[in-house]
Amino acid sequence: MKIAVSACLLGENCKYNGGNNYSYELGEILEKYDVIPICPEVMGGLPTPRTPAEVVNGVVLTKEGRSVDAEFKKGAEIALDLVKKSGADLVVLQSRSPSCGVGVIYDGSFSGKLIEGNGIFVKTLNKEGIKAIDVEEFIKICQ
């Protein structure tokens, strides 16, 4: 089985702050799968590190108010194309991200408050009928 996974969860330093979200538990689970790393934000041309961004009234803005919506949408399309070409059966994504958040994202106030919603990449996957799951939920299911 092929699984596309947020690259930050695999230890790639592609988070907005230049770090990663490596998950040892996830790494152990993924040993039995063919893994395709993806980072829609980097794929869309955003640098690492980069200014934090959140979805504000449906548009992705940096903390300073600059729109990075086009980069997020471009990255989502590029990542979608990679998922399709790879034949991945599932996409495991980083929680709360404005790109990869599944079911819950930050509210756009840059205060750490969470709301129901999906990131830009998740919305793109949903339109194509491709299953995406939050990493925390995936780990729970696999344990």
C-alpha positions, -999 to 999 in steps of 0.1 A, spaced: 0 0 0 13 35 -9 7 64 15 15 100 9 27 117 41 33 153 52 71 156 48 75 174 81 62 142 98 90 122 83 116 146 97 120 169 67 127 205 79 100 221 59 78 236 86 72 274 86 98 278 114 124 257 97 118 226 118 98 194 115 71 174 132 89 141 132 68 114 147 86 83 160 53 64 163 43 73 128 78 63 115 74 28 130 39 23 115 51 35 81 79 9 79 55 -15 62 43 10 36 56 27 4 58 63 15 56 94 -7 67 126 11 48 158 3 49 194 15 23 214 -5 36 247 10 72 241 -3 59 227 -35 40 259 -40 72 279 -39 72 291 -2 106 292 15 117 274 47 116 291 71 86 313 63 62 337 80 34 318 98 2 317 78 -34 309 86 -67 308 67 -85 341 73 -120 345 58 -111 317 32 -78 332 21 -44 322 34 -26 352 49 7 356 67 8 370 102 16 404 86 -15 402 64 2 393 31 -17 368 9 1 335 2 -31 320 -11 -18 315 -46 12 297 -33 -9 274 -11 -33 266 -40 -4 260 -64 13 237 -39 -20 219 -33 -24 212 -71 12 200 -75 9 178 -44 -24 164 -57 -8 156 -90 20 137 -72 -5 118 -51 -24 108 -82 7 98 -102 21 78 -72 -11 58 -68 -12 65 -31 -42 49 -14 -42 74 16 -28 107 26 -16 112 62 -13 149 71 0 172 98 -27 184 122 -40 220 122 -20 232 93 -35 258 69 -25 235 41 -28 200 56 -52 203 85 -79 176 84 -111 186 103 -94 213 124 -73 243 116 -62 275 133 -89 302 132 -69 330 115 -63 351 146 -28 337 151 -37 331 187 -35 293 186 -74 290 187 -87 261 167 -119 258 146 -135 231 125 -123 232 89 -98 218 64 -66 231 50 -62 241 14 -46 208 3 -72 188 22 -100 207 3 -82 199 -30 -80 162 -20 -117 161 -10 -128 175 -44 -110 146 -60 -124 120 -36 -90 111 -22 -89 100 15 -70 122 39 -65 115 76 -49 135 104 -17 120 117 -30 118 153 -61 98 141 -40 76 118 -17 67 147 -47 59 170 -62 36 143 -29 18 137 -21 11 173 
